[in-house]
Amino acid sequence: MDINTWRGIATVLALIAFIGVWIWAWSKKRKGAFDEAADLPFADDDIDQKSKGGQHDGQ
């Protein structure tokens, strides 16, 4: 086996890993977790406004 055979095997393994991650990311079972993670940047705003009583301090 020469280096090109190993490169071909590595390419096929990388393609299989990519397809596996793609299927995992687009599976319907993960949708709820990804939707929750997408809302995380906005969660701090809700907590900050509740702790300040909903008032802005002018900044």
Sequence and secondary structure as in RCSB ss.txt:
>XXXX:A:sequence
MDINTWRGIATVLALIAFIGVWIWAWSKKRKGAFDEAADLPFADDDIDQKSKGGQHDGQ
>XXXX:A:secstr
  HHHHHHHHHHHHHHHHHHHHHHHT GGGHHHHHHHHTHHHHHHHHHHHHTTT     
